[in-house]
Amino acid sequence: MTMNKDGSYTGFIKVQLKLVRPVSVPPPPRKASSVLEVRKGTAVKRHTSFYLPKDTAKHLHISSKTKAHEVIEALLNKFTVVDNPRKFALFERSEREGQVYLRKLPDEERPLQLRLCAGPSEKVLSLVLKENETGDVNWDAFSMPELHNFLRILKREEEEHVKQLVERYTRTRKKIQEALTSHTPG
């Protein structure tokens, strides 16, 4: 941490990118390095979409005045992602008693202050960039193939969640049955 004369301070935060959807980047620059290519009188935007590697993390040097929405924009700029920043949200992740809790940070929250107050443990607090919650997403900003891809991803997530619930209840049922058989009245 470095203290500034105005009372603010700067430091590093680590942000994990937990994205399940592909991100778009501009194509490599051509002659005039324009993102638009003119074909038969119509301008067509060209982007390349890809999935970021699982559990990618990025360190950012920010100020105590830097807000959550500015952190999102900085991360997208670091990876040259051209997607709308409103498609993403910054979350505070914490672990307590074996449970993981996620809280979406409001746009005006200051992540460096949170990190400083939480101390060094990433179990107490870590920062995660994820896709925005469906209530805040402007669905008109997505193309039809992206929307179809979201449906496939949601179906996969739902199937995985159901599988985890079934496994959890199966383990719990087994423990209850073991407890009942070991404590039979005699």
Contact map, one row per residue, 1 for C-alpha under 8 A:
111000001111000000000000000000000000000000000000000000000000000000000000000000000000000000000000000000000000000000000000000000000000000000000000000000000000000000000000000000000000000000
111100001110000000000000000000000000000000000000000000000000000000000000000000000000000000000000000000000000000000000000000000000000000000000000000000000000000000000000000000000000000000
111110111100000000000000000000000000000000000000000000000000000000000000000000000000000000000000000000000000000000000000000000000000000000000000000000000000000000000000000000000000000000
011111111100000000000000000000000000000000000000000000000000000000000000000000000000000000000000000000000000000000000000000000000000000000000000000000000000000000000000000000000000000000
001111110000000000000000000000000000000000000000000000000000000000000000000000000000000000000000000000000000000000000000000000000000000000000000000000000000000000000000000000000000000000
000111110000000000000000000000000000000000000000000000000000000000000000000000000000000000000000000000000000000000000000000000000000000000000000000000000000000000000000000000000000000000
001111111000000000000000000000000000000000000000000000000000000000000000000000000000000000000000000000000000000000000000000000000000000000000000000000000000000000000000000000000000000000
001111111100000000000000000000000000000000000000000000000000001110000000000000000000000000000000000000000000000000000000000000000000000000000000000000000000000000000000000000000000000000
111100111110000000000000000000000000000000000000000000000000001100000000000000000000000000000000000000000000000000000000000000000000000000000000000000000000000000000000000000000000000000
111100011111000000000000000000000000000000000000000000000000111100000000000000000000000000000000000000000000000100000000000000000000000000000000000000000000000000000000000000000000000000
110000001111100000000000000000000000000000000000000000000000111100000000000000000000000000000000000000000000000100000000000000000000000000000000000000000000000000000000000000000000000000
100000000111110000000000000000000000000000000000000000000011110000000000000000000000000000000000000000000000000100000000000000000000000000000000000000000000000000000000000000000000000000
000000000011111000000000000000000000000000000000000000000011110000000000000000000000000000000000000000000000001100100000000000000000000000000000000000000000000000000000000000000000000000
000000000001111100000000000000000000000000000000000000001111000000000000000000000000000000000000000000000000000000000000000001100000000000000000000000000000000000000000000000000000000000
000000000000111110000000000000000000000000000000000000001111000000000000000000000000000000000000000000000000000000000000000001111000000000000000000000000000000000000000000000000000000000
000000000000011111000000000000000000000000000000000000111100000000000000000000000000000000000000000000000000000000000000000000111000000000000000000000000000000000000000000000000000000000
000000000000001111100000000000000000000000000000000001111100000000000000000000000000000000000000000000000000000000000000000000011100000000000000000000000000000000000000000000000000000000
000000000000000111110000000000000000000000000000000001110000000000000000000000000000000000000000000000000000000000000000000000011100000000000000000000000000000000000000000000000000000000
000000000000000011111100000000000000000000000000001101000000000000000000000000000000000000000000000000000000000000000000000000001110000000000000000000000000000000000000000000000000000000
000000000000000001111100000000000000000000000000001000000000000000000000000000000000000000000000000000000000000000000000000000000010000000000000000000001000000000000000000000000000000000
000000000000000000111110000000000000000000000000001000000000000000000000000000000000000000000000000000000000000000000000000000000010000000000000000001001000000000000000000000000000000000
000000000000000000111111000000000000000000000000111100000000000000000000000000000000000000000000000000000000000000000000000000000000000000000000000000000000000000000000000000000000000000
000000000000000000001111100000000000000000000000111100000000000000000000000000001110000000000000000000000000000000000000000000000000000000000000000000000000000000000000000000000000000000
000000000000000000000111110000000000000000000011110000000000000000000000000000001110000000000000000000000000000000000000000000000000000000000000000000000000000000000000000000000000000000
000000000000000000000011111000000000000000000011100000000000000000000000000000111110000000000000000000000000000000000000000000000000000000000000000000000000000000000000000000000000000000
000000000000000000000001111100000010000000000111000000000000000000000000000000011100000000000000000000000000000000000000000000000000000000000000000000000000000000000000000000000000000000
000000000000000000000000111110000010000000000111000000000000000000000000000000000000000000000000000000000000000000000000000000000000000000000000000000000000000000000000000000000000000000
000000000000000000000000011111001000000000000000000000000000000000000000000000000000000000000000000000000000000000000000000000000000000000000000000000000000000000000000000000000000000000
000000000000000000000000001111111110000000000000000000000000000000000000000000000000000000000000000000000000000000000000000000000000000000000000000000000000000000000000000000000000000000
000000000000000000000000000111111100000000000000000000000000000000000000000000000000000000000000000000000000000000000000000000000000000000000000000000000000000000000000000000000000000000
000000000000000000000000000011111100000000000000000000000000000000000000000000000000000000000000000000000000000000000000000000000000000000000000000000000000000000000000000000000000000000
000000000000000000000000000011111100000000000000000000000000000000000000000000000000000000000000000000000000000000000000000000000000000000000000000000000000000000000000000000000000000000
000000000000000000000000000111111110000000000000000000000000000000000000000000000000000000000000000000000000000000000000000000000000000000000000000000000000000000000000000000000000000000
000000000000000000000000000011111111100000000000000000000000000000000000000000000000000000000000000000000000000000000000000000000000000000000000000000000000000000000000000000000000000000
000000000000000000000000011010001111100000001100000000000000000000000000000000000000000000000000000000000000000000000000000000000000000000000000000000000000000000000000000000000000000000
000000000000000000000000000000000111110000111100000000000000000000000000000000000000000000000000000000000000000000000000000000000000000000000000000000000000000000000000000000000000000000
000000000000000000000000000000000111111000111100000000000000000000000000000000000000000000000000000000000000000000000000000000000000000000000000000000000000000000000000000000000000000000
000000000000000000000000000000000001111111110000000000000000000000000000000000000000000000000000000000000000000000000000000000000000000000000000000000000000000000000000000000000000000000
000000000000000000000000000000000000111111110000000000000000000000000000000000000000000000000000000000000000000000000000000000000000000000000000000000000000000000000000000000000000000000
000000000000000000000000000000000000011111000000000000000000000000000000000000000000000000000000000000000000000000000000000000000000000000000000000000000000000000000000000000000000000000
000000000000000000000000000000000000011111100000000000000000000000000000000000000000000000000000000000000000000000000000000000000000000000000000000000000000000000000000000000000000000000
000000000000000000000000000000000000011111110000000000000000000000000000000000000000000000000000000000000000000000000000000000000000000000000000000000000000000000000000000000000000000000
000000000000000000000000000000000001111011111000000000000000000000000000000000000000000000000000000000000000000000000000000000000000000000000000000000000000000000000000000000000000000000
000000000000000000000000000000000001111001111100000000000000000000000000000000000000000000000000000000000000000000000000000000000000000000000000000000000000000000000000000000000000000000
000000000000000000000000000000000011100000111110000000000000000000000000000000000000000000000000000000000000000000000000000000000000000000000000000000000000000000000000000000000000000000
000000000000000000000000011000000011100000011111000000000000000000000000000000000000000000000000000000000000000000000000000000000000000000000000000000000000000000000000000000000000000000
000000000000000000000001111000000000000000001111100000000000000000000000000000000000000000000000000000000000000000000000000000000000000000000000000000000000000000000000000000000000000000
000000000000000000000001111000000000000000000111110000000000000000000000000000000000000000000000000000000000000000000000000000000000000000000000000000000000000000000000000000000000000000
000000000000000000000111100000000000000000000011111000000000000000000000000000000000000000000000000000000000000000000000000000000000000000000000000000000000000000000000000000000000000000
000000000000000000000111000000000000000000000001111100000000000000000000000000000000000000000000000000000000000000000000000000000000000000000000000000000000000000000000000000000000000000
000000000000000000111110000000000000000000000000111110000000000000000000000000000000000000000000000000000000000000000000000000000000000000000000000000000000000000000000000000000000000000
000000000000000000100110000000000000000000000000011111010000000000000000000000000000000000000000000000000000000000000000000000000000000000000000000000000000000000000000000000000000000000
000000000000000000000000000000000000000000000000001111110000000000000000000000000000000000000000000000000000000000000000000000000000000000000000000000000000000000000000000000000000000000
000000000000000011100000000000000000000000000000000111110000000000000000000000000000000000000000000000000000000000000000000000000000000000000000000000000000000000000000000000000000000000
000000000000000111000000000000000000000000000000000011111000000000000000000000000000000000000000000000000000000000000000000000000000000000000000000000000000000000000000000000000000000000
000000000000000111000000000000000000000000000000000111111100000000000000000000000000000000000000000000000000000000000000000000000000000000000000000000000000000000000000000000000000000000
000000000000011110000000000000000000000000000000000000111110000000000000000000000000000000000000000000000000000000000000000000000000000000000000000000000000000000000000000000000000000000
000000000000011110000000000000000000000000000000000000011111000000000000001000000000000000000000000000000000000000000000000000000000000000000000000000000000000000000000000000000000000000
000000000001111000000000000000000000000000000000000000001111100000000000000000000000000000000000000000000000000000000000000000000000000000000000000000000000000000000000000000000000000000
000000000001111000000000000000000000000000000000000000000111110000000000001000000000000000000000000000000000000000000000000000000000000000000000000000000000000000000000000000000000000000
000000000111100000000000000000000000000000000000000000000011111000000000000000000000000000000000000000000000000000000000000000000000000000000000000000000000000000000000000000000000000000
000000000111100000000000000000000000000000000000000000000001111101000000000000000000000000000000000000000000000100000000000000000000000000000000000000000000000000000000000000000000000000
000000011110000000000000000000000000000000000000000000000000111111000000000000000000000000000000000000000000000100000000000000000000000000000000000000000000000000000000000000000000000000
000000011110000000000000000000000000000000000000000000000000011111000000000000000000000000000000000000000000011110000000000000000000000000000000000000000000000000000000000000000000000000
000000010000000000000000000000000000000000000000000000000000001111100000000000000000000000000000000000000000010000000000000000000000000000000000000000000000000000000000000000000000000000
000000000000000000000000000000000000000000000000000000000000011111110110000000000000000000000000000000000000011100000000000000000000000000000000000000000000000000000000000000000000000000
000000000000000000000000000000000000000000000000000000000000000011111110000000000000000000000000000000000011111000000000000000000000000000000000000000000000000000000000000000000000000000
000000000000000000000000000000000000000000000000000000000000000001111111000000000000000001000000000000001111111000000000000000000000000000000000000000000000000000000000000000000000000000
000000000000000000000000000000000000000000000000000000000000000000111111100000000000100011000000000000000011000000000000000000000000000000000000000000000000000000000000000000000000000000
000000000000000000000000000000000000000000000000000000000000000001111111110000000000000000000000000000000000000000000000000000000000000000000000000000000000000000000000000000000000000000
000000000000000000000000000000000000000000000000000000000000000001111111111000000000000000000000000000000000000000000000000000000000000000000000000000000000000000000000000000000000000000
000000000000000000000000000000000000000000000000000000000000000000011111111100000000100111000000000000000000000000000000000000001000000000000000000000000000000000000000000000000000000000
000000000000000000000000000000000000000000000000000000000000000000001111111110000000100000000000000000000000000000000000000000000000000000000000000000000000000000000000000000000000000000
000000000000000000000000000000000000000000000000000000000000000000000111111111000000000000000000000000000000000000000000000000000000000000000000000000000000000000000000000000000000000000
000000000000000000000000000000000000000000000000000000000101000000000011111111100000000000000000000000000000000000000000000000000000000000000000000000000000000000000000000000000000000000
000000000000000000000000000000000000000000000000000000000000000000000001111111111100100000000000000000000000000000000000000000000000000000000000000000000000000000000000000000000000000000
000000000000000000000000000000000000000000000000000000000000000000000000111111111000000000000000000000000000000000000000000000000000000000000000000000000000000000000000000000000000000000
000000000000000000000000000000000000000000000000000000000000000000000000011111111000000000000000000000000000000000000000000000000000000000000000000000000000000000000000000000000000000000
000000000000000000000000100000000000000000000000000000000000000000000000001111111000000000000000000000000000000000000000000000000000000000000000000000000000000000000000000000000000000000
000000000000000000000000110000000000000000000000000000000000000000000000000111111100000000000000000000000000000000000000000000000000000000000000000000000000000000000000000000000000000000
000000000000000000000011110000000000000000000000000000000000000000000000000111111110000000000000000000000000000000000000000000000000000000000000000000000000000000000000000000000000000000
000000000000000000000011110000000000000000000000000000000000000000000000000100011111000000000000000000000000000000000000000000000000000000000000000000000000000000000000000000000000000000
000000000000000000000011100000000000000000000000000000000000000000000000000000001111101000000000000000000000000000000000000000000000000000000000000000000000000000000000000000000000000000
000000000000000000000000000000000000000000000000000000000000000000000000000000000111111100000000000000000000000000000000000000000000000000001000000000000000000000000000000000000000000000
000000000000000000000000000000000000000000000000000000000000000000001001100100000011111100000000000000000000000000000000000000000000000000000000000000000000000000000000000000000000000000
000000000000000000000000000000000000000000000000000000000000000000000000000000000001111110000000000000000000000000000000000000000001000111000000000000000000000000000000000000000000000000
000000000000000000000000000000000000000000000000000000000000000000000000000000000011111110000000000000000000000000000000000000000011000011000000000000000000000000000000000000000000000000
000000000000000000000000000000000000000000000000000000000000000000000001000000000001111111000000000000000000000000000000000000001111000000000000000000000000000000000000000000000000000000
000000000000000000000000000000000000000000000000000000000000000000001001000000000000011111100000000000011000000000000000000000001111100000000000000000000000000000000000000000000000000000
000000000000000000000000000000000000000000000000000000000000000000011001000000000000000111110000000000011000000000000000000000111100000000000000000000000000000000000000000000000000000000
000000000000000000000000000000000000000000000000000000000000000000000000000000000000000011111000000001111000000000000000000000111100000000000000000000000000000000000000000000000000000000
000000000000000000000000000000000000000000000000000000000000000000000000000000000000000001111100000001111000000000000000000011110000000000000000000000000000000000000000000000000000000000
000000000000000000000000000000000000000000000000000000000000000000000000000000000000000000111110000111100000000000000000001111110000000000000000000000000000000000000000000000000000000000
000000000000000000000000000000000000000000000000000000000000000000000000000000000000000000011111000111000000000000000000011111000000000000000000000000000000000000000000000000000000000000
000000000000000000000000000000000000000000000000000000000000000000000000000000000000000000001111111110000000000000000000001110000000000000000000000000000000000000000000000000000000000000
000000000000000000000000000000000000000000000000000000000000000000000000000000000000000000000111111110000000000000000000001100000000000000000000000000000000000000000000000000000000000000
000000000000000000000000000000000000000000000000000000000000000000000000000000000000000000000011111000000000000000000000000000000000000000000000000000000000000000000000000000000000000000
000000000000000000000000000000000000000000000000000000000000000000000000000000000000000000000011111100000000000000000000000000000000000000000000000000000000000000000000000000000000000000
000000000000000000000000000000000000000000000000000000000000000000000000000000000000000000000011111110000000000000000000000000000000000000000000000000000000000000000000000000000000000000
000000000000000000000000000000000000000000000000000000000000000000000000000000000000000000001111011111000000000000000000000000000000000000000000000000000000000000000000000000000000000000
000000000000000000000000000000000000000000000000000000000000000000000000000000000000000000001111001111100000000000000000000000000000000000000000000000000000000000000000000000000000000000
000000000000000000000000000000000000000000000000000000000000000000000000000000000000000000111100000111110000000000000000000000000000000000000000000000000000000000000000000000000000000000
000000000000000000000000000000000000000000000000000000000000000000000000000000000000000000111000000011111000000000000000000000000000000000000000000000000000000000000000000000000000000000
000000000000000000000000000000000000000000000000000000000000000000000000000000000000000011110000000001111100000000000000000000000000000000000000000000000000000000000000000000000000000000
000000000000000000000000000000000000000000000000000000000000000000010000000000000000000011110000000000111111100000000000000000000000000000000000000000000000000000000000000000000000000000
000000000000000000000000000000000000000000000000000000000000000000010000000000000000000000000000000000011111100000000000000000000000000000000000000000000000000000000000000000000000000000
000000000000000000000000000000000000000000000000000000000000000000111000000000000000000000000000000000001111100000000000000000000000000000000000000000000000000000000000000000000000000000
000000000000000000000000000000000000000000000000000000000000000000111000000000000000000000000000000000001111110000000000000000000000000000000000000000000000000000000000000000000000000000
000000000000000000000000000000000000000000000000000000000000000000110000000000000000000000000000000000001111111000000000000000000000000000000000000000000000000000000000000000000000000000
000000000000000000000000000000000000000000000000000000000000000111110000000000000000000000000000000000000001111111000000000000000000000000000000000000000000000000000000000000000000000000
000000000000100000000000000000000000000000000000000000000000000101110000000000000000000000000000000000000000111111100000000000100000000000000000000000000000000000000000000000000000000000
000000000111100000000000000000000000000000000000000000000000011101000000000000000000000000000000000000000000011111110000000000000000000000000000000000000000000000000000000000000000000000
000000000000000000000000000000000000000000000000000000000000000100000000000000000000000000000000000000000000011111111000000000000000000000000000000000000000000000000000000000000000000000
000000000000000000000000000000000000000000000000000000000000000000000000000000000000000000000000000000000000011111111100000000000000000000000000000000000000000000000000000000000000000000
000000000000100000000000000000000000000000000000000000000000000000000000000000000000000000000000000000000000001111111111000011000000000000000000000000000000000000000000000000000000000000
000000000000000000000000000000000000000000000000000000000000000000000000000000000000000000000000000000000000000111111111000000000000000000000000000000000000000000000000000000000000000000
000000000000000000000000000000000000000000000000000000000000000000000000000000000000000000000000000000000000000011111110000000000000000000000000000000000000000000000000000000000000000000
000000000000000000000000000000000000000000000000000000000000000000000000000000000000000000000000000000000000000001111111100110000000000000000000000000000000000000000000000000000000000000
000000000000000000000000000000000000000000000000000000000000000000000000000000000000000000000000000000000000000000111111100100000000000000000000000000000000000000000000000000000000000000
000000000000000000000000000000000000000000000000000000000000000000000000000000000000000000000000000000000000000000110111110000000000000000000000000000000000000000000000000000000000000000
000000000000000000000000000000000000000000000000000000000000000000000000000000000000000000000000000000000000000000000111111110000000000000000000000000000000000000000000000000000000000000
000000000000000000000000000000000000000000000000000000000000000000000000000000000000000000000100000000000000000000000001111111000000000000000000000000000000000000000000000000000000000000
000000000000000000000000000000000000000000000000000000000000000000000000000000000000000000001111000000000000000000000000111111000000000000000000000000000000000000000000000000000000000000
000000000000000000000000000000000000000000000000000000000000000000000000000000000000000000001111000000000000000000000110111111000000000000000000000000000000000000000000000000000000000000
000000000000000000000000000000000000000000000000000000000000000000000000000000000000000000011110000000000000000000100100111111100000000000000000000000000000000000000000000000000000000000
000000000000011000000000000000000000000000000000000000000000000000000000000000000000000000011100000000000000000000100000011111110000000000000000000000000000000000000000000000000000000000
000000000000011100000000000000000000000000000000000000000000000000000000000000000000000001111000000000000000001000000000000011111000000000000000000000000000000000000000000000000000000000
000000000000001111000000000000000000000000000000000000000000000000000000000000000000000001111000000000000000000000000000000001111100000000000000000000000000000000000000000000000000000000
000000000000001111100000000000000000000000000000000000000000000000000001000000000000000111100000000000000000000000000000000000111110000000000000000000000000000000000000000000000000000000
000000000000000011100000000000000000000000000000000000000000000000000000000000000000000111100000000000000000000000000000000000011111000000000000000000000000000000000000000000000000000000
000000000000000000111000000000000000000000000000000000000000000000000000000000000000001110000000000000000000000000000000000000001111100000000000000000000000000000000000000000000000000000
000000000000000000000000000000000000000000000000000000000000000000000000000000000000011110000000000000000000000000000000000000000111110110000000000000000000000000000000000000000000000000
000000000000000000000000000000000000000000000000000000000000000000000000000000000000000010000000000000000000000000000000000000000011111110000000000000000000000000000000000000000000000000
000000000000000000000000000000000000000000000000000000000000000000000000000000000000000000000000000000000000000000000000000000000001111110000000000000000000000000000000000000000000000000
000000000000000000000000000000000000000000000000000000000000000000000000000000000000000000000000000000000000000000000000000000000000111110000000000000000000000000000000000000000000000000
000000000000000000000000000000000000000000000000000000000000000000000000000000000000010000000000000000000000000000000000000000000001111111000000000000000000000000000000000000000000000000
000000000000000000000000000000000000000000000000000000000000000000000000000000000000011000000000000000000000000000000000000000000001111111100000000000000000000000000000000000000000000000
000000000000000000000000000000000000000000000000000000000000000000000000000000000000011000000000000000000000000000000000000000000000000111111100000000000000000000000000000000000000000000
000000000000000000000000000000000000000000000000000000000000000000000000000000000000000000000000000000000000000000000000000000000000000011111100000000000000000000000000000000000000000000
000000000000000000000000000000000000000000000000000000000000000000000000000000000000000000000000000000000000000000000000000000000000000001111110000000000000000000000000000000000000000000
000000000000000000000000000000000000000000000000000000000000000000000000000000000001000000000000000000000000000000000000000000000000000001111110000000000000000000000000000000000000000000
000000000000000000000000000000000000000000000000000000000000000000000000000000000000000000000000000000000000000000000000000000000000000001111111011000000000000000000000000000000000000000
000000000000000000000000000000000000000000000000000000000000000000000000000000000000000000000000000000000000000000000000000000000000000000011111111000000000000000000000000000000000000000
000000000000000000000000000000000000000000000000000000000000000000000000000000000000000000000000000000000000000000000000000000000000000000000111111100000000000000000000000000000000000000
000000000000000000000000000000000000000000000000000000000000000000000000000000000000000000000000000000000000000000000000000000000000000000000011111110000000000000000000000000000000000000
000000000000000000000000000000000000000000000000000000000000000000000000000000000000000000000000000000000000000000000000000000000000000000000111111111000000000000000000000000000000000000
000000000000000000000000000000000000000000000000000000000000000000000000000000000000000000000000000000000000000000000000000000000000000000000111111111100000000000000000000000000000000000
000000000000000000000000000000000000000000000000000000000000000000000000000000000000000000000000000000000000000000000000000000000000000000000001111111110000000000000000000000000000000000
000000000000000000000000000000000000000000000000000000000000000000000000000000000000000000000000000000000000000000000000000000000000000000000000111111111000000000000000000000000000000000
000000000000000000001000000000000000000000000000000000000000000000000000000000000000000000000000000000000000000000000000000000000000000000000000011111111100000000000000000000000000000000
000000000000000000000000000000000000000000000000000000000000000000000000000000000000000000000000000000000000000000000000000000000000000000000000001111111110000000000000000000000000000000
000000000000000000000000000000000000000000000000000000000000000000000000000000000000000000000000000000000000000000000000000000000000000000000000000111111111000000000000000000000000000000
000000000000000000011000000000000000000000000000000000000000000000000000000000000000000000000000000000000000000000000000000000000000000000000000000011111111100000000000000000000000000000
000000000000000000000000000000000000000000000000000000000000000000000000000000000000000000000000000000000000000000000000000000000000000000000000000001111111110000000000000000000000000000
000000000000000000000000000000000000000000000000000000000000000000000000000000000000000000000000000000000000000000000000000000000000000000000000000000111111111000000000000000000000000000
000000000000000000000000000000000000000000000000000000000000000000000000000000000000000000000000000000000000000000000000000000000000000000000000000000011111111100000000000000000000000000
000000000000000000000000000000000000000000000000000000000000000000000000000000000000000000000000000000000000000000000000000000000000000000000000000000001111111110000000000000000000000000
000000000000000000000000000000000000000000000000000000000000000000000000000000000000000000000000000000000000000000000000000000000000000000000000000000000111111111000000000000000000000000
000000000000000000000000000000000000000000000000000000000000000000000000000000000000000000000000000000000000000000000000000000000000000000000000000000000011111111100000000000000000000000
000000000000000000000000000000000000000000000000000000000000000000000000000000000000000000000000000000000000000000000000000000000000000000000000000000000001111111110000000000000000000000
000000000000000000000000000000000000000000000000000000000000000000000000000000000000000000000000000000000000000000000000000000000000000000000000000000000000111111111000000000000000000000
000000000000000000000000000000000000000000000000000000000000000000000000000000000000000000000000000000000000000000000000000000000000000000000000000000000000011111111100000000000000000000
000000000000000000000000000000000000000000000000000000000000000000000000000000000000000000000000000000000000000000000000000000000000000000000000000000000000001111111110000000000000000000
000000000000000000000000000000000000000000000000000000000000000000000000000000000000000000000000000000000000000000000000000000000000000000000000000000000000000111111111000000000000000000
000000000000000000000000000000000000000000000000000000000000000000000000000000000000000000000000000000000000000000000000000000000000000000000000000000000000000011111111100000000000000000
000000000000000000000000000000000000000000000000000000000000000000000000000000000000000000000000000000000000000000000000000000000000000000000000000000000000000001111111110000000000000000
000000000000000000000000000000000000000000000000000000000000000000000000000000000000000000000000000000000000000000000000000000000000000000000000000000000000000000111111111000000000000000
000000000000000000000000000000000000000000000000000000000000000000000000000000000000000000000000000000000000000000000000000000000000000000000000000000000000000000011111111100000000000000
000000000000000000000000000000000000000000000000000000000000000000000000000000000000000000000000000000000000000000000000000000000000000000000000000000000000000000001111111110000000000000
000000000000000000000000000000000000000000000000000000000000000000000000000000000000000000000000000000000000000000000000000000000000000000000000000000000000000000000111111111000000000000
000000000000000000000000000000000000000000000000000000000000000000000000000000000000000000000000000000000000000000000000000000000000000000000000000000000000000000000011111111100000000000
000000000000000000000000000000000000000000000000000000000000000000000000000000000000000000000000000000000000000000000000000000000000000000000000000000000000000000000001111111110000000000
000000000000000000000000000000000000000000000000000000000000000000000000000000000000000000000000000000000000000000000000000000000000000000000000000000000000000000000000111111111000000000
000000000000000000000000000000000000000000000000000000000000000000000000000000000000000000000000000000000000000000000000000000000000000000000000000000000000000000000000011111111100000000
000000000000000000000000000000000000000000000000000000000000000000000000000000000000000000000000000000000000000000000000000000000000000000000000000000000000000000000000001111111110000000
000000000000000000000000000000000000000000000000000000000000000000000000000000000000000000000000000000000000000000000000000000000000000000000000000000000000000000000000000111111111000000
000000000000000000000000000000000000000000000000000000000000000000000000000000000000000000000000000000000000000000000000000000000000000000000000000000000000000000000000000011111111100000
000000000000000000000000000000000000000000000000000000000000000000000000000000000000000000000000000000000000000000000000000000000000000000000000000000000000000000000000000001111111110000
000000000000000000000000000000000000000000000000000000000000000000000000000000000000000000000000000000000000000000000000000000000000000000000000000000000000000000000000000000111111111000
000000000000000000000000000000000000000000000000000000000000000000000000000000000000000000000000000000000000000000000000000000000000000000000000000000000000000000000000000000011111111100
000000000000000000000000000000000000000000000000000000000000000000000000000000000000000000000000000000000000000000000000000000000000000000000000000000000000000000000000000000001111111100
000000000000000000000000000000000000000000000000000000000000000000000000000000000000000000000000000000000000000000000000000000000000000000000000000000000000000000000000000000000111111100
000000000000000000000000000000000000000000000000000000000000000000000000000000000000000000000000000000000000000000000000000000000000000000000000000000000000000000000000000000000011111110
000000000000000000000000000000000000000000000000000000000000000000000000000000000000000000000000000000000000000000000000000000000000000000000000000000000000000000000000000000000001111111
000000000000000000000000000000000000000000000000000000000000000000000000000000000000000000000000000000000000000000000000000000000000000000000000000000000000000000000000000000000000001111
000000000000000000000000000000000000000000000000000000000000000000000000000000000000000000000000000000000000000000000000000000000000000000000000000000000000000000000000000000000000000111
